[in-house]
Amino acid sequence: MERAEFGVKGMTCDHCVMTVTKALKGVEGVKLAEVSLAEERAKVTFDPTKASLEQLKEAVNQAGYKAV
Protein backbone atom coordinates (compact mmCIF):
# COMPACT_ATOMS: atom_id res chain seq x y z
CA MET A 1 0.00 0.00 0.00
CA GLU A 2 1.08 3.54 -0.72
CA ARG A 3 -0.08 6.80 0.85
CA ALA A 4 -0.57 10.06 -1.05
CA GLU A 5 -1.57 13.50 0.14
CA PHE A 6 -2.64 16.41 -2.05
CA GLY A 7 -4.69 19.59 -1.94
CA VAL A 8 -8.34 19.82 -2.96
CA LYS A 9 -9.73 23.23 -3.93
CA GLY A 10 -13.39 24.17 -4.27
CA MET A 11 -14.87 22.41 -1.24
CA THR A 12 -17.23 24.57 0.82
CA CYS A 13 -19.19 22.17 3.04
CA ASP A 14 -19.45 18.66 4.46
CA HIS A 15 -21.38 17.53 1.38
CA CYS A 16 -18.36 18.49 -0.72
CA VAL A 17 -16.17 16.37 1.56
CA MET A 18 -18.51 13.40 1.11
CA THR A 19 -18.52 13.84 -2.67
CA VAL A 20 -14.71 13.94 -2.88
CA THR A 21 -14.41 10.97 -0.51
CA LYS A 22 -16.86 8.94 -2.59
CA ALA A 23 -15.03 9.84 -5.80
CA LEU A 24 -11.71 8.70 -4.33
CA LYS A 25 -13.14 5.48 -2.92
CA GLY A 26 -14.58 4.76 -6.36
CA VAL A 27 -11.08 4.38 -7.79
CA GLU A 28 -10.04 0.73 -7.91
CA GLY A 29 -7.30 -0.02 -5.39
CA VAL A 30 -8.20 2.73 -2.91
CA LYS A 31 -8.21 1.33 0.63
CA LEU A 32 -8.79 4.53 2.63
CA ALA A 33 -9.63 8.13 1.77
CA GLU A 34 -9.62 10.93 4.35
CA VAL A 35 -10.72 14.37 3.17
CA SER A 36 -10.43 17.50 5.30
CA LEU A 37 -12.49 20.60 4.57
CA ALA A 38 -10.50 22.72 7.04
CA GLU A 39 -7.13 21.71 5.58
CA GLU A 40 -8.40 21.46 1.97
CA ARG A 41 -6.47 18.20 1.66
CA ALA A 42 -7.04 14.55 0.81
CA LYS A 43 -5.03 11.68 2.27
CA VAL A 44 -5.39 8.42 0.38
CA THR A 45 -4.06 4.92 1.00
CA PHE A 46 -4.08 2.87 -2.18
CA ASP A 47 -2.57 -0.09 -4.01
CA PRO A 48 -0.07 1.36 -6.51
CA THR A 49 -0.47 -1.68 -8.77
CA LYS A 50 -4.15 -0.77 -9.30
CA ALA A 51 -4.22 3.04 -9.04
CA SER A 52 -1.92 6.00 -9.55
CA LEU A 53 -1.75 9.48 -8.06
CA GLU A 54 -2.86 10.82 -11.44
CA GLN A 55 -5.98 8.63 -11.35
CA LEU A 56 -6.81 9.83 -7.84
CA LYS A 57 -6.49 13.47 -8.85
CA GLU A 58 -8.54 12.86 -12.00
CA ALA A 59 -11.35 11.35 -9.88
CA VAL A 60 -11.41 14.53 -7.76
CA ASN A 61 -11.42 16.73 -10.87
CA GLN A 62 -14.24 14.66 -12.43
CA ALA A 63 -16.28 15.20 -9.25
CA GLY A 64 -16.10 18.95 -9.87
CA TYR A 65 -13.24 19.96 -7.60
CA LYS A 66 -9.60 20.83 -8.23
CA ALA A 67 -6.85 18.45 -7.11
CA VAL A 68 -3.56 20.33 -6.63
matplotlib code that plots the C-alpha trace (Angstrom):
import matplotlib.pyplot as plt

x = [0.0, 1.1, -0.1, -0.6, -1.6, -2.6, -4.7, -8.3, -9.7, -13.4, -14.9, -17.2, -19.2, -19.5, -21.4, -18.4, -16.2, -18.5, -18.5, -14.7, -14.4, -16.9, -15.0, -11.7, -13.1, -14.6, -11.1, -10.0, -7.3, -8.2, -8.2, -8.8, -9.6, -9.6, -10.7, -10.4, -12.5, -10.5, -7.1, -8.4, -6.5, -7.0, -5.0, -5.4, -4.1, -4.1, -2.6, -0.1, -0.5, -4.2, -4.2, -1.9, -1.7, -2.9, -6.0, -6.8, -6.5, -8.5, -11.3, -11.4, -11.4, -14.2, -16.3, -16.1, -13.2, -9.6, -6.9, -3.6]
y = [0.0, 3.5, 6.8, 10.1, 13.5, 16.4, 19.6, 19.8, 23.2, 24.2, 22.4, 24.6, 22.2, 18.7, 17.5, 18.5, 16.4, 13.4, 13.8, 13.9, 11.0, 8.9, 9.8, 8.7, 5.5, 4.8, 4.4, 0.7, 0.0, 2.7, 1.3, 4.5, 8.1, 10.9, 14.4, 17.5, 20.6, 22.7, 21.7, 21.5, 18.2, 14.6, 11.7, 8.4, 4.9, 2.9, -0.1, 1.4, -1.7, -0.8, 3.0, 6.0, 9.5, 10.8, 8.6, 9.8, 13.5, 12.9, 11.4, 14.5, 16.7, 14.7, 15.2, 18.9, 20.0, 20.8, 18.5, 20.3]
z = [0.0, -0.7, 0.9, -1.0, 0.1, -2.0, -1.9, -3.0, -3.9, -4.3, -1.2, 0.8, 3.0, 4.5, 1.4, -0.7, 1.6, 1.1, -2.7, -2.9, -0.5, -2.6, -5.8, -4.3, -2.9, -6.4, -7.8, -7.9, -5.4, -2.9, 0.6, 2.6, 1.8, 4.3, 3.2, 5.3, 4.6, 7.0, 5.6, 2.0, 1.7, 0.8, 2.3, 0.4, 1.0, -2.2, -4.0, -6.5, -8.8, -9.3, -9.0, -9.5, -8.1, -11.4, -11.3, -7.8, -8.8, -12.0, -9.9, -7.8, -10.9, -12.4, -9.2, -9.9, -7.6, -8.2, -7.1, -6.6]

ax = plt.figure().add_subplot(projection="3d")
ax.plot(x, y, z, "-o")
ax.set_aspect("equal")
plt.show()
